[in-house]
Amino acid sequence: MINHMSVQRAATTYGVPVTTLKDMVHGNIPLDNVQSGRTQLFSKDQETMLARHINSMAEVGYGYSQTEAINLASDYAVHLGLRDKDHPLTLRWLYKFLSRFPELSVKKPRILESARARCATRGAISNYE
């Protein structure tokens, strides 16, 4: 025999927020979700693609600043239909993203050294193409 319990009573008994249980009952939260809190904006594949892009740009000498990385990810979210243009991502999102991809880091832009600037000839630049 199965004992039925109301959502309200289960929430009170087990110390779980009522809204969380209601979301589970209505199928708004996947059963395999083991993290508490909000679900991630991007899927793992989408985040991996974004991280690869940021990494490949850094390899060719273009590192993103915090603001540029947030703007890039916000534009990507708008393109995917996950976010409105009026609601860009925040520094909090960036720090969580960076914690999931420890190989990435945000560094302060530096002034180009004069020796490196002299070496930036057309021949050296064409090697990147």
C-alpha positions in Angstrom: 0.0 0.0 0.0 1.4 3.4 -1.0 1.0 6.2 1.5 0.2 9.6 -0.1 1.4 12.8 1.4 0.6 16.3 0.3 3.4 18.5 -1.1 3.0 20.9 1.8 3.3 18.2 4.4 6.3 16.6 2.7 8.0 20.0 2.6 7.4 20.5 6.3 8.4 17.0 7.2 11.6 16.9 5.2 12.6 20.5 5.4 12.4 21.1 1.7 11.1 24.3 0.2 7.5 23.9 -1.1 8.3 25.5 -4.4 11.1 23.0 -5.0 8.8 20.0 -4.4 6.0 21.6 -6.6 8.6 22.1 -9.4 9.6 18.4 -9.1 6.0 17.2 -9.1 5.1 19.4 -12.2 8.3 18.3 -14.1 9.9 21.7 -14.1 13.1 20.2 -12.6 14.7 17.1 -14.1 14.9 14.2 -11.7 18.6 13.7 -12.5 19.4 17.3 -11.3 21.5 16.9 -8.2 22.5 20.5 -7.7 20.5 22.9 -5.6 19.7 26.4 -6.7 19.1 27.7 -10.2 19.9 25.6 -13.2 22.8 26.7 -15.4 22.0 29.0 -18.3 24.1 27.2 -20.9 24.3 23.4 -21.4 27.6 21.7 -20.7 28.3 21.5 -24.5 27.5 25.2 -25.0 29.8 26.2 -22.1 32.6 24.0 -23.4 32.3 25.6 -26.8 32.4 29.1 -25.2 35.5 28.1 -23.2 37.2 26.7 -26.3 36.6 29.9 -28.1 38.0 32.0 -25.3 41.0 29.7 -25.1 41.7 29.7 -28.8 41.5 33.5 -29.0 44.0 33.7 -26.1 46.4 31.4 -28.0 46.5 33.8 -30.9 47.1 36.7 -28.6 43.7 38.1 -28.0 42.6 37.6 -24.4 39.2 38.8 -23.2 38.8 41.2 -20.3 36.1 40.5 -17.7 33.7 42.9 -19.5 34.4 41.5 -22.9 34.0 37.9 -21.7 30.6 38.8 -20.1 29.5 40.6 -23.2 30.6 37.7 -25.4 28.6 35.2 -23.3 25.6 37.5 -23.1 25.5 37.9 -26.8 25.8 34.1 -27.2 22.9 33.6 -24.7 20.8 36.1 -26.7 21.7 34.3 -30.0 20.6 31.0 -28.5 17.4 32.6 -27.2 18.3 31.9 -23.5 18.5 35.5 -22.4 17.0 38.9 -23.3 19.3 41.7 -24.5 18.1 43.8 -21.6 19.5 41.3 -19.1 23.3 40.8 -19.6 25.2 38.3 -17.6 27.0 39.4 -14.4 30.4 39.1 -12.8 28.9 36.4 -10.6 28.1 34.3 -13.7 31.7 34.8 -14.9 33.3 33.7 -11.7 31.2 30.6 -11.6 32.0 29.9 -15.3 35.7 30.3 -14.5 35.4 27.9 -11.6 34.0 25.3 -13.9 36.9 25.9 -16.4 40.1 26.3 -14.3 42.3 26.4 -17.4 40.8 29.8 -18.2 41.8 33.0 -16.4 41.0 36.6 -16.7 44.1 38.9 -16.5 44.5 42.6 -16.7 45.5 43.8 -20.1 49.1 44.9 -20.3 50.8 47.5 -22.5 52.6 45.9 -25.5 56.3 45.9 -24.9 58.3 47.8 -27.5 60.4 44.7 -28.4 57.2 42.7 -29.1 55.8 45.5 -31.1 58.9 45.7 -33.3 58.6 41.9 -34.0 55.1 42.3 -35.3 56.0 42.4 -38.9 53.7 41.4 -41.8 55.7 38.1 -42.2 55.3 37.2 -38.6 51.6 38.1 -38.6 50.9 36.1 -41.8 52.2 33.0 -40.0 49.0 33.1 -37.9 46.8 33.0 -41.0 
